Amino acid sequence: MKILHLSDTHGFHGQLNDLPNADVIVHSGDFTKNGTEAEVMDFLNWFIALPYKHKAFVAGNHDVCLYGADIDGLPDDTHYLYGSGVTLEGVRFYGIPMFTQLLTATPTNGNRYEEMVAQIPMETDVLITHQPPLGVLDSSDVTYWGDAVLFKKIKKDVQPKLHLFGHVHNSNGIMKLGETIFSNASVVNDQYQLVYKPRLLSI
């Protein structure tokens, strides 16, 4: 299976031309810049029209209008993953979003992002998040923006074949740790300039 991975398009999706062929296209969040419904609809119209057999995406911290929202009416080939999964041609995908509200602990529900991470199924083949795991393609200006709980879950429990994310623009890249290939496919840099290309991966 060929997977085309992109992230952090921040409204520049319409400028991505000559995308390579793949079986699945995955967007790992921050397709908007200001998080408005109009931006989401513009992205969805573009994403749905792409000529890929399967499409999957999660929301990022910029995509704020999708917090707690359901997206109704998506075609059968397009999957919005919100603490949920889908099996495509025998490959098990699972995705969790990144919203500021999920990171805020309350007396009644604790840290909901960590709860979502804890619920990632052990049998996941392709994990899609917006935030990187701590220490993996997550540094910018000598600060590490990844999540330690996510790193521990991946390294010790799930060990997916692929972990697809973005969020930290200047850490675009690919690396392998153990049995997992990690891909940060942000297409913009920290100045929100479109400088990177989507990444083609195989599983």
Helices and strands as residue ranges (DSSP letters): E 2-6, G 13-15, E 24-27, H 37-49, E 54-57, G 64-66, E 78-80, E 84-88, E 91-95, H 100-103, H 112-118, E 126-128, E 139-140, E 143-144, H 148-152, I 153-158, E 162-165, G 169-171, E 173-177, E 180-184, E 199-202
